[in-house]
Structures are given as C-alpha cells and as structure tokens.
Amino acid sequence: MTVFSAVPLKSPRTRARPHVVPVVLGGTAAACAVALVAYLLWPTWGTSGANAPDKLPVSIGGTLFNLPVNAIRMKIQRHSGPQERIDLDFLYPSLEPPGAPKHVTAETVEPAVQSIDRIFLSIAAHHDALSPEQRMATIYPRYLDQSAATPADGLTMRMFRADTPYGSEDLYSAASPALTARCTRDAATPGMCLSERRVGGADLTFRFPRSWLSHWHDVAEAMDRLTAQLRGLKG
C-alpha cells in the first residue's frame, strides 16, 4: 500500500526565496553607499558658488602671480598652475575686477565703443627676449623723428617717423613716476597706448586709452599698484 506524506511540497520559487532576501538587502546597502560617496565627492564649485576661489595662484615664466578670477578674460585660462600667457582686465581707476558683462544693445553699443573704463593687461613668459628697457634704449631711438620734443607736465612725447614700423605711433616717456608708452594716434578709432614692464620671467603689457595721458601720473601709479597687487605685495 502506498503511503503519501502529509507535508506539502515547496515550489522552486518558495525554495529560492531565502536566497533572494540577502541579495536584495546587499544590493540596497551598496546603492546607499554609492549614493553617500557621490554626495560627499560631488563638486561644490561654480561660477557663483560660496566655495569658489576669488584668486588663483598662477606661474608665468617661473614667476608667481595671484590673479583675481573675475579679471581673467578667457575661461580656458581660469586655472591655477603654470601658464604661458594670461589676459586680464580691471576697472579704472578702482582697479577692481569687472563684474558680469553688460548686455549690449543698439542703444548702448555706441557709448560702449566711445568710452573705455578699464585697463587691459597681458602677462606672458618672455623666454629671454629683449626687455622693454632694452627696446627703449636701443630699438626705438632708430625710428624716432629727430625733431626736439618738449615735456608737458613732466611727460615727453616723441613721434615715430612715417617710414618705420611704428609710423602711426608716438612714444611717451616720463621719469617720475616712471612711464614709457607707445600710443597709436586718434583716427577712426580712439588711440590706444601700450606700456610694458618685466617682472621676473614674465613681461606685463598694459593697454589703455591714449586720452588717459591727460592724467598720466594716475595711470602710471595705477600700473605700479596693480603690478604689486598681482605679486601679492602691498600696493
């Protein structure tokens, strides 16, 4: 006589259930751990983030500068460490980094072109090229008009001859405060001045409107002060 057991048989699904529970719990714990790590490591910087640095240490030509982030004109240059060249601009006369760029419309484009309220600065490694002082002493005199120049308010202007590479420019110089600047003449666009100085392994090139030379003492002192600030010195 065949005897049947009273114990019900478990289905394969029922037998597998005890193994599924640990797997589910383990997967849940792993997901929570990944989420926690992602939260802790998620970058907090941004263009206006509270932790975004105001200044970046940048080495140009082996010379260290401490540069305001908002003054750096190109986003690709907004990182610390060695760089070959960097371009900046500062409001004048405050020498503060500019804020967000203004939206230019048809009504504002003409005043924007006519009025420049900032000083532009490029810092580049010079790689032992001729220094600004050497150019002033040995190169520029070859191209200057030999006519006498009379200082005005301590600032001397000399014209370059028309048949030279600087034919559309004038050379300004002063002793105290020290200033040397090559300036284009006013034409279809306002004249601009270029003033260079060497700091360690880098050359600093300042650009500003020629019209500012009417208060050249302030401009020369502003360039000195700005150079000191970017080096982390008192200025």
C-alpha positions in Angstrom: 0.0 0.0 0.0 1.4 3.4 -1.0 1.6 6.0 1.8 1.5 9.7 0.8 3.3 12.2 3.1 1.2 14.9 4.7 3.9 17.5 4.4 3.2 19.8 1.4 6.0 20.1 -1.2 7.6 23.5 -1.7 7.7 25.0 -5.1 11.0 26.0 -6.7 10.0 29.7 -6.2 9.4 29.2 -2.5 12.7 27.3 -2.0 14.7 30.1 -3.7 13.1 32.9 -1.6 15.5 32.7 1.4 18.5 33.3 -1.0 16.9 36.3 -2.6 16.4 38.3 0.6 20.2 38.6 1.3 20.9 39.6 -2.3 18.2 42.3 -2.2 19.5 43.7 1.2 23.1 43.6 -0.1 22.1 45.5 -3.2 20.2 48.1 -1.3 23.2 48.7 1.1 25.6 49.0 -1.9 23.3 51.5 -3.6 23.1 53.6 -0.4 26.9 53.5 -0.1 27.4 54.7 -3.6 24.9 57.5 -3.2 26.6 58.6 0.0 30.1 58.6 -1.7 28.7 60.5 -4.7 27.1 63.1 -2.4 30.4 63.6 -0.4 32.5 63.8 -3.6 30.2 65.9 -5.7 32.0 69.1 -6.7 30.7 72.2 -4.9 32.4 74.9 -7.0 30.7 77.0 -9.6 30.7 80.4 -11.2 28.9 81.8 -8.1 29.4 79.1 -5.6 30.3 80.0 -2.0 33.4 78.0 -2.1 34.7 79.3 -5.5 38.1 80.9 -5.0 38.4 84.7 -5.5 42.1 84.4 -6.7 44.2 81.8 -8.4 48.0 81.2 -8.0 49.4 81.2 -11.5 53.0 80.7 -12.5 54.1 82.5 -15.7 57.7 82.2 -16.8 58.5 80.8 -13.4 57.1 83.9 -11.7 54.2 83.6 -9.3 51.1 85.8 -9.6 48.0 85.8 -7.5 45.2 86.7 -10.0 41.6 87.6 -9.4 39.4 85.0 -11.1 36.9 87.6 -12.4 39.6 89.6 -14.0 40.7 86.7 -16.3 39.2 87.3 -19.7 39.3 83.8 -21.1 37.6 80.9 -19.3 40.2 78.4 -20.6 42.8 80.4 -18.6 40.9 80.3 -15.3 43.0 77.6 -13.6 46.0 77.6 -11.2 49.4 76.3 -12.0 51.9 77.1 -14.8 50.7 79.0 -17.9 52.4 80.5 -20.9 50.2 83.6 -21.1 47.1 85.1 -19.4 44.9 88.0 -20.3 43.1 90.2 -17.8 41.2 93.5 -17.4 40.5 95.8 -14.5 38.1 98.7 -14.0 39.8 102.0 -13.9 40.5 103.8 -11.6 39.3 101.4 -8.9 41.4 98.5 -10.3 38.7 96.1 -9.2 37.9 93.0 -11.3 35.0 93.7 -13.7 31.6 92.2 -12.9 29.2 90.4 -15.2 29.4 91.8 -18.8 26.7 94.2 -19.7 24.2 93.3 -22.4 25.0 95.3 -25.4 22.0 96.6 -27.5 21.7 99.0 -30.4 21.1 101.8 -27.9 24.3 101.1 -25.8 26.8 99.9 -28.4 27.9 103.5 -29.4 28.6 104.7 -25.9 30.4 101.4 -25.2 32.7 102.0 -28.1 33.4 105.6 -27.3 34.1 105.1 -23.6 36.6 102.6 -22.2 36.5 102.3 -18.4 39.1 99.6 -17.9 42.8 98.8 -18.2 43.8 95.7 -20.1 46.8 93.5 -19.1 48.5 90.6 -20.7 51.2 88.6 -18.8 53.4 86.3 -20.9 56.6 84.4 -20.4 59.4 86.3 -22.1 61.9 83.5 -22.7 64.9 85.9 -22.5 63.6 88.1 -25.3 64.7 91.7 -25.5 63.4 93.5 -22.4 61.2 96.7 -22.6 64.2 98.7 -21.2 66.5 97.4 -23.9 63.9 98.2 -26.6 63.6 101.7 -25.2 67.4 102.2 -25.2 68.4 100.6 -28.4 65.5 99.9 -30.8 63.1 102.9 -30.5 65.7 105.6 -31.0 66.4 104.3 -34.5 62.8 105.1 -35.6 62.1 108.3 -33.8 61.7 111.7 -35.5 64.8 113.7 -34.6 62.9 116.9 -34.0 63.1 118.2 -30.5 60.3 117.2 -28.0 59.2 119.4 -25.2 57.9 117.8 -22.0 54.5 118.8 -20.9 53.6 118.3 -17.2 56.7 116.0 -17.0 55.6 113.8 -19.9 57.6 113.8 -23.1 56.1 112.9 -26.5 58.3 111.9 -29.5 56.9 111.0 -32.9 58.0 107.9 -34.8 58.9 108.5 -38.5 56.2 107.6 -41.0 58.5 105.2 -42.9 59.1 103.0 -39.8 57.3 100.0 -38.4 55.9 102.4 -35.7 54.9 105.1 -38.2 51.4 105.6 -36.8 52.5 105.8 -33.2 54.1 108.2 -30.7 56.4 107.4 -27.8 55.7 108.9 -24.4 58.1 108.8 -21.5 58.4 110.2 -18.0 60.9 109.8 -15.2 58.8 110.3 -12.0 56.6 108.3 -11.8 58.3 106.2 -14.4 56.3 105.7 -17.6 57.0 104.5 -21.1 54.2 104.0 -23.6 53.8 103.6 -27.3 50.5 105.1 -28.4 48.5 105.0 -31.6 47.0 108.2 -32.8 43.3 109.0 -32.8 41.7 108.1 -36.1 38.6 106.2 -36.9 39.0 104.6 -33.5 40.4 106.3 -30.4 44.2 105.9 -29.9 45.4 103.2 -27.5 48.6 103.1 -25.5 50.8 100.1 -24.8 53.2 100.1 -21.8 55.4 97.2 -20.9 57.4 96.1 -17.9 59.4 93.0 -16.9 58.8 91.1 -13.7 61.0 88.0 -13.2 60.4 85.6 -16.1 57.3 87.4 -17.3 56.5 90.6 -19.3 53.5 92.6 -18.3 51.8 94.6 -21.2 49.3 97.2 -20.1 46.8 98.7 -22.7 44.7 101.8 -22.0 43.2 104.7 -24.0 45.6 107.5 -25.1 43.2 110.1 -23.7 44.1 108.9 -20.2 47.5 110.5 -20.6 45.9 113.8 -19.6 46.2 112.4 -16.1 49.3 110.3 -16.7 50.5 110.4 -13.1 47.4 108.5 -12.0 47.8 106.0 -14.8 51.5 105.3 -14.0 50.8 104.9 -10.4 47.8 102.6 -11.1 50.1 100.3 -13.2 52.6 100.2 -10.3 49.9 99.4 -7.8 48.3 96.7 -9.9 51.7 95.0 -10.5 52.3 94.9 -6.8 48.8 93.6 -6.0 49.2 90.7 -8.5 52.5 89.8 -7.0 50.9 89.7 -3.5 52.8 92.8 -2.4 51.4 95.8 -0.7 50.4 98.4 -3.3 
